[in-house]
Amino acid sequence: MPDEKTNVIIEELLQLISQVSRIEKGELMYDVRVREELGIDSLMAMEIVATIEKRFDIRIDESILNSINTVGDFLDYVISLIKGKHV
């Protein structure tokens, strides 16, 4: 179960993804497939990545993006980067 700080980060990440992609935040469920169900292409993914990198001052490995299938996979990866930076 995520702690309160993690929940705040998740909410902010979902808000940023929603703003950049123009996908309703309610559609960004953990098990939703990024490409197949949400239609996020590589250009939109790069825009999302750039926004999140700037906001959280992290570097997302672009080669990892190909192995990310769901919104949850992406959130878990980004949260691990954020927590690794601030621990």
N, C-alpha and C positions, 0 to 999 in steps of 0.2 A: 504494500500500500504506500503510495507516494506521500512524502511529508508535505507540510503546508507550503514551504518554499518551492518545492518541485511543482506543486499544483499551480502556484502563481506563474512559474516559468512556462508551464504547459499552456496556460490560458493566454499568456503573452505571445507565445509561438503560434498558437492557433489564430489569434487575432492578426498577426503579421502575415501569415499564410493566406488568410481570408482576404485581407486588404490587397495584397499583391495579385492573387489569383482571381479575385472577384467571385470566389466560391463561398457560399454561405457557411459560416462557422459551424453550424449544426450538421453540415454534411461531412465535416472533417473528423469522422469517427476513426478510432484506432485501427480497425480491421479493413477500412476502405482502401482499395488498391489505387495508388496514386495515378498511374498512367491509364489503366483500363477503365476505371470507374469515374475518376475525376477529370481525366483528359489533360493532365498536366504534361506538357511537352518539355523538351530539353531547354528551350529558351525561357519558358516560364519558370522552370526549376532553377535555372541560373539566376534569374531575377529574385526568386525567393531566397536562395542561398546568399546572394550578395546583401540583401536586406538584413537577414539574420546575422551574418558575419559582422556587419557594421554595428548593429544594435548591441550584440553581446561581445564584441571584440574577440571573436574566435576565428579559426580557419577551418573550413569544412573541406575535407579531402574529396575532390570531385570524382575520383575513381570509385569511391564508395557509393555514389549516387546510383550507379547501375545495379547494385545489389539490394537497393532499398525498394521494397515492393508496396508497403502500406504506410499510411500516415503514422501509425504507431512505430514502425521501424525507424522512420525519419526522426520522430520526436525523441525516441530512446537514444538514438545516436547523438543528436544535438544536445540533449540534457547531459549525456556523459561527457561531452566536450566542455560544456559550461561548468559542470561540477568539478571536472579535472582542473580547470583553470582557477577556480575559486576555493579549492580545498586547501 
